[in-house]
Amino acid sequence: MQGLYTAIVLLFLGMGVYYLNTEPVVAVHHFLISLYFFVFLFEIRGKPFSRSVYWLLLLLLVGDAFMQFSIGDMNMISGLVSAMFALSTWQAQRRLS
């Protein structure tokens, strides 16, 4: 499972770098998804970050979801993915308390 999460982090980092010049909004989305999996990779390893990191990630993912929803129809799925990951982050930070 840790290998899969590591591969996902590296894949989304690579995709974020690839889209950085042409589509910066998509690049930010990919970087945030990579950050999400990075945070949860450390949670799986048993060394979770502090709750403030989870709150920051939650705010960034909610902002990304609103941004994706406002851009257009093509980014609706990306907005839903960000919203679902934000919900998962909120549940994880509640679990840590």
Backbone as XML, in Angstrom:
<?xml version="1.0"?>
<chain id="A" units="angstrom">
  <residue number="1" name="MET">
    <atom name="N" x="0.821" y="-1.186" z="0.000"/>
    <atom name="CA" x="0.000" y="0.000" z="0.000"/>
    <atom name="C" x="0.872" y="1.259" z="0.000"/>
  </residue>
  <residue number="2" name="GLN">
    <atom name="N" x="1.962" y="1.221" z="0.757"/>
    <atom name="CA" x="2.848" y="2.385" z="0.800"/>
    <atom name="C" x="3.510" y="2.620" z="-0.548"/>
  </residue>
  <residue number="3" name="GLY">
    <atom name="N" x="3.835" y="1.537" z="-1.238"/>
    <atom name="CA" x="4.425" y="1.670" z="-2.568"/>
    <atom name="C" x="3.459" y="2.295" z="-3.557"/>
  </residue>
  <residue number="4" name="LEU">
    <atom name="N" x="2.184" y="1.915" z="-3.454"/>
    <atom name="CA" x="1.160" y="2.489" z="-4.326"/>
    <atom name="C" x="0.995" y="3.981" z="-4.050"/>
  </residue>
  <residue number="5" name="TYR">
    <atom name="N" x="0.938" y="4.363" z="-2.773"/>
    <atom name="CA" x="0.796" y="5.781" z="-2.429"/>
    <atom name="C" x="2.020" y="6.573" z="-2.887"/>
  </residue>
  <residue number="6" name="THR">
    <atom name="N" x="3.205" y="5.992" z="-2.753"/>
    <atom name="CA" x="4.418" y="6.664" z="-3.218"/>
    <atom name="C" x="4.380" y="6.858" z="-4.726"/>
  </residue>
  <residue number="7" name="ALA">
    <atom name="N" x="3.929" y="5.836" z="-5.454"/>
    <atom name="CA" x="3.819" y="5.947" z="-6.911"/>
    <atom name="C" x="2.801" y="7.012" z="-7.306"/>
  </residue>
  <residue number="8" name="ILE">
    <atom name="N" x="1.686" y="7.095" z="-6.580"/>
    <atom name="CA" x="0.672" y="8.108" z="-6.880"/>
    <atom name="C" x="1.221" y="9.508" z="-6.616"/>
  </residue>
  <residue number="9" name="VAL">
    <atom name="N" x="1.957" y="9.671" z="-5.513"/>
    <atom name="CA" x="2.564" y="10.977" z="-5.208"/>
    <atom name="C" x="3.505" y="11.387" z="-6.339"/>
  </residue>
  <residue number="10" name="LEU">
    <atom name="N" x="4.361" y="10.478" z="-6.766"/>
    <atom name="CA" x="5.319" y="10.802" z="-7.826"/>
    <atom name="C" x="4.621" y="11.056" z="-9.158"/>
  </residue>
  <residue number="11" name="LEU">
    <atom name="N" x="3.576" y="10.284" z="-9.460"/>
    <atom name="CA" x="2.826" y="10.473" z="-10.700"/>
    <atom name="C" x="2.177" y="11.851" z="-10.749"/>
  </residue>
  <residue number="12" name="PHE">
    <atom name="N" x="1.505" y="12.246" z="-9.664"/>
    <atom name="CA" x="0.836" y="13.541" z="-9.657"/>
    <atom name="C" x="1.830" y="14.696" z="-9.596"/>
  </residue>
  <residue number="13" name="LEU">
    <atom name="N" x="2.973" y="14.508" z="-8.954"/>
    <atom name="CA" x="4.012" y="15.540" z="-9.001"/>
    <atom name="C" x="4.511" y="15.731" z="-10.427"/>
  </residue>
  <residue number="14" name="GLY">
    <atom name="N" x="4.743" y="14.619" z="-11.116"/>
    <atom name="CA" x="5.185" y="14.692" z="-12.508"/>
    <atom name="C" x="4.154" y="15.353" z="-13.406"/>
  </residue>
  <residue number="15" name="MET">
    <atom name="N" x="2.878" y="15.003" z="-13.208"/>
    <atom name="CA" x="1.826" y="15.617" z="-14.017"/>
    <atom name="C" x="1.702" y="17.108" z="-13.705"/>
  </residue>
  <residue number="16" name="GLY">
    <atom name="N" x="1.887" y="17.484" z="-12.447"/>
    <atom name="CA" x="1.841" y="18.898" z="-12.085"/>
    <atom name="C" x="2.957" y="19.691" z="-12.740"/>
  </residue>
  <residue number="17" name="VAL">
    <atom name="N" x="4.152" y="19.128" z="-12.758"/>
    <atom name="CA" x="5.275" y="19.803" z="-13.412"/>
    <atom name="C" x="5.031" y="19.889" z="-14.917"/>
  </residue>
  <residue number="18" name="TYR">
    <atom name="N" x="4.464" y="18.835" z="-15.499"/>
    <atom name="CA" x="4.201" y="18.808" z="-16.940"/>
    <atom name="C" x="3.214" y="19.905" z="-17.350"/>
  </residue>
  <residue number="19" name="TYR">
    <atom name="N" x="2.160" y="20.110" z="-16.570"/>
    <atom name="CA" x="1.126" y="21.086" z="-16.914"/>
    <atom name="C" x="1.404" y="22.495" z="-16.382"/>
  </residue>
  <residue number="20" name="LEU">
    <atom name="N" x="2.534" y="22.701" z="-15.743"/>
    <atom name="CA" x="2.794" y="23.978" z="-15.078"/>
    <atom name="C" x="2.800" y="25.169" z="-16.039"/>
  </residue>
  <residue number="21" name="ASN">
    <atom name="N" x="3.382" y="25.025" z="-17.209"/>
    <atom name="CA" x="3.438" y="26.139" z="-18.164"/>
    <atom name="C" x="2.153" y="26.310" z="-18.949"/>
  </residue>
  <residue number="22" name="THR">
    <atom name="N" x="1.551" y="25.210" z="-19.378"/>
    <atom name="CA" x="0.401" y="25.314" z="-20.278"/>
    <atom name="C" x="-0.911" y="25.548" z="-19.543"/>
  </residue>
  <residue number="23" name="GLU">
    <atom name="N" x="-1.142" y="24.827" z="-18.451"/>
    <atom name="CA" x="-2.392" y="24.945" z="-17.700"/>
    <atom name="C" x="-2.091" y="24.999" z="-16.200"/>
  </residue>
  <residue number="24" name="PRO">
    <atom name="N" x="-1.827" y="26.181" z="-15.666"/>
    <atom name="CA" x="-1.438" y="26.284" z="-14.255"/>
    <atom name="C" x="-2.529" y="25.851" z="-13.279"/>
  </residue>
  <residue number="25" name="VAL">
    <atom name="N" x="-3.799" y="26.002" z="-13.650"/>
    <atom name="CA" x="-4.882" y="25.589" z="-12.749"/>
    <atom name="C" x="-4.877" y="24.074" z="-12.583"/>
  </residue>
  <residue number="26" name="VAL">
    <atom name="N" x="-4.659" y="23.364" z="-13.673"/>
    <atom name="CA" x="-4.587" y="21.902" z="-13.622"/>
    <atom name="C" x="-3.347" y="21.473" z="-12.844"/>
  </residue>
  <residue number="27" name="ALA">
    <atom name="N" x="-2.250" y="22.209" z="-13.007"/>
    <atom name="CA" x="-1.022" y="21.886" z="-12.281"/>
    <atom name="C" x="-1.219" y="22.032" z="-10.776"/>
  </residue>
  <residue number="28" name="VAL">
    <atom name="N" x="-1.897" y="23.089" z="-10.349"/>
    <atom name="CA" x="-2.170" y="23.277" z="-8.917"/>
    <atom name="C" x="-3.030" y="22.137" z="-8.398"/>
  </residue>
  <residue number="29" name="HIS">
    <atom name="N" x="-4.019" y="21.722" z="-9.181"/>
    <atom name="CA" x="-4.874" y="20.601" z="-8.780"/>
    <atom name="C" x="-4.039" y="19.336" z="-8.589"/>
  </residue>
  <residue number="30" name="HIS">
    <atom name="N" x="-3.145" y="19.059" z="-9.534"/>
    <atom name="CA" x="-2.305" y="17.860" z="-9.425"/>
    <atom name="C" x="-1.355" y="17.945" z="-8.232"/>
  </residue>
  <residue number="31" name="PHE">
    <atom name="N" x="-0.809" y="19.124" z="-7.971"/>
    <atom name="CA" x="0.068" y="19.283" z="-6.809"/>
    <atom name="C" x="-0.693" y="19.058" z="-5.501"/>
  </residue>
  <residue number="32" name="LEU">
    <atom name="N" x="-1.930" y="19.524" z="-5.423"/>
    <atom name="CA" x="-2.723" y="19.323" z="-4.203"/>
    <atom name="C" x="-3.093" y="17.858" z="-4.005"/>
  </residue>
  <residue number="33" name="ILE">
    <atom name="N" x="-3.404" y="17.158" z="-5.079"/>
    <atom name="CA" x="-3.704" y="15.730" z="-4.965"/>
    <atom name="C" x="-2.446" y="14.985" z="-4.517"/>
  </residue>
  <residue number="34" name="SER">
    <atom name="N" x="-1.300" y="15.389" z="-5.037"/>
    <atom name="CA" x="-0.039" y="14.789" z="-4.607"/>
    <atom name="C" x="0.215" y="15.059" z="-3.126"/>
  </residue>
  <residue number="35" name="LEU">
    <atom name="N" x="-0.066" y="16.274" z="-2.673"/>
    <atom name="CA" x="0.090" y="16.612" z="-1.257"/>
    <atom name="C" x="-0.849" y="15.785" z="-0.390"/>
  </residue>
  <residue number="36" name="TYR">
    <atom name="N" x="-2.071" y="15.576" z="-0.862"/>
    <atom name="CA" x="-3.039" y="14.754" z="-0.132"/>
    <atom name="C" x="-2.487" y="13.341" z="0.085"/>
  </residue>
  <residue number="37" name="PHE">
    <atom name="N" x="-2.005" y="12.722" z="-0.980"/>
    <atom name="CA" x="-1.486" y="11.365" z="-0.844"/>
    <atom name="C" x="-0.196" y="11.333" z="-0.036"/>
  </residue>
  <residue number="38" name="PHE">
    <atom name="N" x="0.608" y="12.400" z="-0.083"/>
    <atom name="CA" x="1.822" y="12.466" z="0.729"/>
    <atom name="C" x="1.482" y="12.497" z="2.214"/>
  </residue>
  <residue number="39" name="VAL">
    <atom name="N" x="0.492" y="13.300" z="2.581"/>
    <atom name="CA" x="0.077" y="13.390" z="3.986"/>
    <atom name="C" x="-0.467" y="12.048" z="4.462"/>
  </residue>
  <residue number="40" name="PHE">
    <atom name="N" x="-1.279" y="11.410" z="3.639"/>
    <atom name="CA" x="-1.857" y="10.139" z="4.058"/>
    <atom name="C" x="-0.864" y="8.990" z="3.989"/>
  </residue>
  <residue number="41" name="LEU">
    <atom name="N" x="0.192" y="9.129" z="3.194"/>
    <atom name="CA" x="1.262" y="8.141" z="3.208"/>
    <atom name="C" x="1.935" y="8.119" z="4.576"/>
  </residue>
  <residue number="42" name="PHE">
    <atom name="N" x="2.171" y="9.288" z="5.147"/>
    <atom name="CA" x="2.776" y="9.339" z="6.476"/>
    <atom name="C" x="1.802" y="8.879" z="7.553"/>
  </residue>
  <residue number="43" name="GLU">
    <atom name="N" x="0.517" y="9.079" z="7.335"/>
    <atom name="CA" x="-0.464" y="8.566" z="8.294"/>
    <atom name="C" x="-0.481" y="7.037" z="8.282"/>
  </residue>
  <residue number="44" name="ILE">
    <atom name="N" x="-0.349" y="6.443" z="7.117"/>
    <atom name="CA" x="-0.303" y="4.982" z="7.016"/>
    <atom name="C" x="0.961" y="4.447" z="7.677"/>
  </residue>
  <residue number="45" name="ARG">
    <atom name="N" x="2.060" y="5.172" z="7.548"/>
    <atom name="CA" x="3.318" y="4.744" z="8.164"/>
    <atom name="C" x="3.303" y="4.869" z="9.683"/>
  </residue>
  <residue number="46" name="GLY">
    <atom name="N" x="2.283" y="5.520" z="10.227"/>
    <atom name="CA" x="2.183" y="5.657" z="11.674"/>
    <atom name="C" x="2.800" y="6.922" z="12.223"/>
  </residue>
  <residue number="47" name="LYS">
    <atom name="N" x="3.180" y="7.842" z="11.334"/>
    <atom name="CA" x="3.766" y="9.113" z="11.754"/>
    <atom name="C" x="2.940" y="10.260" z="11.180"/>
  </residue>
  <residue number="48" name="PRO">
    <atom name="N" x="1.711" y="10.449" z="11.666"/>
    <atom name="CA" x="0.866" y="11.499" z="11.071"/>
    <atom name="C" x="1.383" y="12.895" z="11.407"/>
  </residue>
  <residue number="49" name="PHE">
    <atom name="N" x="1.049" y="13.823" z="10.538"/>
    <atom name="CA" x="1.389" y="15.227" z="10.761"/>
    <atom name="C" x="0.476" y="15.795" z="11.842"/>
  </residue>
  <residue number="50" name="SER">
    <atom name="N" x="0.751" y="17.019" z="12.257"/>
    <atom name="CA" x="-0.100" y="17.663" z="13.258"/>
    <atom name="C" x="-1.441" y="18.031" z="12.625"/>
  </residue>
  <residue number="51" name="ARG">
    <atom name="N" x="-2.398" y="18.341" z="13.489"/>
    <atom name="CA" x="-3.742" y="18.662" z="12.994"/>
    <atom name="C" x="-3.750" y="19.917" z="12.152"/>
  </residue>
  <residue number="52" name="SER">
    <atom name="N" x="-2.822" y="20.834" z="12.390"/>
    <atom name="CA" x="-2.791" y="22.070" z="11.598"/>
    <atom name="C" x="-2.468" y="21.792" z="10.126"/>
  </residue>
  <residue number="53" name="VAL">
    <atom name="N" x="-1.665" y="20.780" z="9.861"/>
    <atom name="CA" x="-1.371" y="20.403" z="8.473"/>
    <atom name="C" x="-2.631" y="19.876" z="7.803"/>
  </residue>
  <residue number="54" name="TYR">
    <atom name="N" x="-3.419" y="19.105" z="8.542"/>
    <atom name="CA" x="-4.672" y="18.593" z="7.992"/>
    <atom name="C" x="-5.657" y="19.729" z="7.727"/>
  </residue>
  <residue number="55" name="TRP">
    <atom name="N" x="-5.704" y="20.722" z="8.621"/>
    <atom name="CA" x="-6.586" y="21.873" z="8.397"/>
    <atom name="C" x="-6.147" y="22.667" z="7.171"/>
  </residue>
  <residue number="56" name="LEU">
    <atom name="N" x="-4.846" y="22.857" z="7.017"/>
    <atom name="CA" x="-4.337" y="23.571" z="5.850"/>
    <atom name="C" x="-4.674" y="22.816" z="4.567"/>
  </residue>
  <residue number="57" name="LEU">
    <atom name="N" x="-4.457" y="21.509" z="4.572"/>
    <atom name="CA" x="-4.785" y="20.698" z="3.399"/>
    <atom name="C" x="-6.278" y="20.745" z="3.107"/>
  </residue>
  <residue number="58" name="LEU">
    <atom name="N" x="-7.084" y="20.720" z="4.155"/>
    <atom name="CA" x="-8.536" y="20.804" z="3.984"/>
    <atom name="C" x="-8.928" y="22.121" z="3.319"/>
  </residue>
  <residue number="59" name="LEU">
    <atom name="N" x="-8.387" y="23.232" z="3.797"/>
    <atom name="CA" x="-8.707" y="24.536" z="3.203"/>
    <atom name="C" x="-8.228" y="24.637" z="1.758"/>
  </residue>
  <residue number="60" name="LEU">
    <atom name="N" x="-7.049" y="24.104" z="1.480"/>
    <atom name="CA" x="-6.540" y="24.136" z="0.110"/>
    <atom name="C" x="-7.397" y="23.294" z="-0.830"/>
  </residue>
  <residue number="61" name="LEU">
    <atom name="N" x="-7.831" y="22.115" z="-0.367"/>
    <atom name="CA" x="-8.658" y="21.255" z="-1.217"/>
    <atom name="C" x="-10.043" y="21.842" z="-1.446"/>
  </residue>
  <residue number="62" name="VAL">
    <atom name="N" x="-10.620" y="22.466" z="-0.425"/>
    <atom name="CA" x="-11.927" y="23.113" z="-0.604"/>
    <atom name="C" x="-11.792" y="24.289" z="-1.571"/>
  </residue>
  <residue number="63" name="GLY">
    <atom name="N" x="-10.741" y="25.068" z="-1.428"/>
    <atom name="CA" x="-10.501" y="26.164" z="-2.368"/>
    <atom name="C" x="-10.299" y="25.668" z="-3.786"/>
  </residue>
  <residue number="64" name="ASP">
    <atom name="N" x="-9.578" y="24.564" z="-3.922"/>
    <atom name="CA" x="-9.376" y="23.979" z="-5.246"/>
    <atom name="C" x="-10.693" y="23.477" z="-5.825"/>
  </residue>
  <residue number="65" name="ALA">
    <atom name="N" x="-11.533" y="22.888" z="-4.986"/>
    <atom name="CA" x="-12.830" y="22.406" z="-5.472"/>
    <atom name="C" x="-13.673" y="23.571" z="-5.978"/>
  </residue>
  <residue number="66" name="PHE">
    <atom name="N" x="-13.734" y="24.665" z="-5.223"/>
    <atom name="CA" x="-14.488" y="25.838" z="-5.677"/>
    <atom name="C" x="-13.896" y="26.411" z="-6.966"/>
  </residue>
  <residue number="67" name="MET">
    <atom name="N" x="-12.578" y="26.425" z="-7.043"/>
    <atom name="CA" x="-11.924" y="26.933" z="-8.246"/>
    <atom name="C" x="-12.249" y="26.050" z="-9.452"/>
  </residue>
  <residue number="68" name="GLN">
    <atom name="N" x="-12.203" y="24.739" z="-9.261"/>
    <atom name="CA" x="-12.497" y="23.825" z="-10.365"/>
    <atom name="C" x="-13.955" y="23.927" z="-10.795"/>
  </residue>
  <residue number="69" name="PHE">
    <atom name="N" x="-14.869" y="24.092" z="-9.839"/>
    <atom name="CA" x="-16.286" y="24.223" z="-10.182"/>
    <atom name="C" x="-16.557" y="25.515" z="-10.949"/>
  </residue>
  <residue number="70" name="SER">
    <atom name="N" x="-15.822" y="26.567" z="-10.651"/>
    <atom name="CA" x="-16.101" y="27.858" z="-11.283"/>
    <atom name="C" x="-15.462" y="28.002" z="-12.656"/>
  </residue>
  <residue number="71" name="ILE">
    <atom name="N" x="-14.507" y="27.148" z="-12.994"/>
    <atom name="CA" x="-13.804" y="27.298" z="-14.266"/>
    <atom name="C" x="-14.671" y="26.857" z="-15.441"/>
  </residue>
  <residue number="72" name="GLY">
    <atom name="N" x="-15.324" y="25.724" z="-15.335"/>
    <atom name="CA" x="-16.144" y="25.268" z="-16.452"/>
    <atom name="C" x="-16.549" y="23.823" z="-16.311"/>
  </residue>
  <residue number="73" name="ASP">
    <atom name="N" x="-17.230" y="23.337" z="-17.336"/>
    <atom name="CA" x="-17.762" y="21.977" z="-17.296"/>
    <atom name="C" x="-16.677" y="20.911" z="-17.346"/>
  </residue>
  <residue number="74" name="MET">
    <atom name="N" x="-15.585" y="21.190" z="-18.008"/>
    <atom name="CA" x="-14.537" y="20.182" z="-18.155"/>
    <atom name="C" x="-13.860" y="19.856" z="-16.824"/>
  </residue>
  <residue number="75" name="ASN">
    <atom name="N" x="-13.910" y="20.762" z="-15.867"/>
    <atom name="CA" x="-13.233" y="20.555" z="-14.593"/>
    <atom name="C" x="-14.181" y="20.135" z="-13.482"/>
  </residue>
  <residue number="76" name="MET">
    <atom name="N" x="-15.391" y="19.744" z="-13.820"/>
    <atom name="CA" x="-16.370" y="19.346" z="-12.812"/>
    <atom name="C" x="-15.898" y="18.100" z="-12.051"/>
  </residue>
  <residue number="77" name="ILE">
    <atom name="N" x="-15.325" y="17.142" z="-12.764"/>
    <atom name="CA" x="-14.845" y="15.917" z="-12.114"/>
    <atom name="C" x="-13.679" y="16.238" z="-11.183"/>
  </residue>
  <residue number="78" name="SER">
    <atom name="N" x="-12.793" y="17.118" z="-11.602"/>
    <atom name="CA" x="-11.676" y="17.520" z="-10.738"/>
    <atom name="C" x="-12.182" y="18.198" z="-9.473"/>
  </residue>
  <residue number="79" name="GLY">
    <atom name="N" x="-13.233" y="18.984" z="-9.593"/>
    <atom name="CA" x="-13.828" y="19.619" z="-8.419"/>
    <atom name="C" x="-14.434" y="18.605" z="-7.474"/>
  </residue>
  <residue number="80" name="LEU">
    <atom name="N" x="-15.091" y="17.595" z="-8.037"/>
    <atom name="CA" x="-15.655" y="16.536" z="-7.193"/>
    <atom name="C" x="-14.561" y="15.743" z="-6.491"/>
  </residue>
  <residue number="81" name="VAL">
    <atom name="N" x="-13.472" y="15.469" z="-7.194"/>
    <atom name="CA" x="-12.346" y="14.747" z="-6.585"/>
    <atom name="C" x="-11.769" y="15.562" z="-5.432"/>
  </residue>
  <residue number="82" name="SER">
    <atom name="N" x="-11.580" y="16.854" z="-5.637"/>
    <atom name="CA" x="-11.049" y="17.708" z="-4.568"/>
    <atom name="C" x="-12.002" y="17.767" z="-3.381"/>
  </residue>
  <residue number="83" name="ALA">
    <atom name="N" x="-13.299" y="17.833" z="-3.662"/>
    <atom name="CA" x="-14.278" y="17.873" z="-2.572"/>
    <atom name="C" x="-14.281" y="16.565" z="-1.788"/>
  </residue>
  <residue number="84" name="MET">
    <atom name="N" x="-14.185" y="15.440" z="-2.473"/>
    <atom name="CA" x="-14.148" y="14.143" z="-1.783"/>
    <atom name="C" x="-12.878" y="14.002" z="-0.943"/>
  </residue>
  <residue number="85" name="PHE">
    <atom name="N" x="-11.747" y="14.441" z="-1.481"/>
    <atom name="CA" x="-10.508" y="14.380" z="-0.714"/>
    <atom name="C" x="-10.550" y="15.341" z="0.467"/>
  </residue>
  <residue number="86" name="ALA">
    <atom name="N" x="-11.217" y="16.480" z="0.316"/>
    <atom name="CA" x="-11.367" y="17.414" z="1.437"/>
    <atom name="C" x="-12.203" y="16.780" z="2.542"/>
  </residue>
  <residue number="87" name="LEU">
    <atom name="N" x="-13.256" y="16.083" z="2.166"/>
    <atom name="CA" x="-14.075" y="15.383" z="3.155"/>
    <atom name="C" x="-13.260" y="14.307" z="3.870"/>
  </residue>
  <residue number="88" name="SER">
    <atom name="N" x="-12.460" y="13.575" z="3.122"/>
    <atom name="CA" x="-11.607" y="12.547" z="3.718"/>
    <atom name="C" x="-10.573" y="13.164" z="4.658"/>
  </residue>
  <residue number="89" name="THR">
    <atom name="N" x="-10.034" y="14.309" z="4.296"/>
    <atom name="CA" x="-9.071" y="15.003" z="5.152"/>
    <atom name="C" x="-9.733" y="15.481" z="6.432"/>
  </residue>
  <residue number="90" name="TRP">
    <atom name="N" x="-10.947" y="15.990" z="6.324"/>
    <atom name="CA" x="-11.678" y="16.446" z="7.508"/>
    <atom name="C" x="-11.925" y="15.282" z="8.463"/>
  </residue>
  <residue number="91" name="GLN">
    <atom name="N" x="-12.304" y="14.126" z="7.924"/>
    <atom name="CA" x="-12.526" y="12.953" z="8.772"/>
    <atom name="C" x="-11.225" y="12.486" z="9.412"/>
  </residue>
  <residue number="92" name="ALA">
    <atom name="N" x="-10.122" y="12.574" z="8.690"/>
    <atom name="CA" x="-8.834" y="12.146" z="9.238"/>
    <atom name="C" x="-8.382" y="13.057" z="10.370"/>
  </residue>
  <residue number="93" name="GLN">
    <atom name="N" x="-8.568" y="14.362" z="10.221"/>
    <atom name="CA" x="-8.138" y="15.257" z="11.309"/>
    <atom name="C" x="-9.031" y="15.097" z="12.525"/>
  </residue>
  <residue number="94" name="ARG">
    <atom name="N" x="-10.289" y="14.741" z="12.329"/>
    <atom name="CA" x="-11.162" y="14.463" z="13.477"/>
    <atom name="C" x="-10.737" y="13.167" z="14.167"/>
  </residue>
  <residue number="95" name="ARG">
    <atom name="N" x="-10.261" y="12.212" z="13.386"/>
    <atom name="CA" x="-9.800" y="10.943" z="13.933"/>
    <atom name="C" x="-8.538" y="11.135" z="14.774"/>
  </residue>
  <residue number="96" name="LEU">
    <atom name="N" x="-7.722" y="12.119" z="14.423"/>
    <atom name="CA" x="-6.481" y="12.367" z="15.160"/>
    <atom name="C" x="-6.712" y="13.009" z="16.522"/>
  </residue>
  <residue number="97" name="SER">
    <atom name="N" x="-7.842" y="13.674" z="16.702"/>
    <atom name="CA" x="-8.061" y="14.379" z="17.972"/>
    <atom name="C" x="-8.507" y="13.451" z="19.081"/>
  </residue>
</chain>
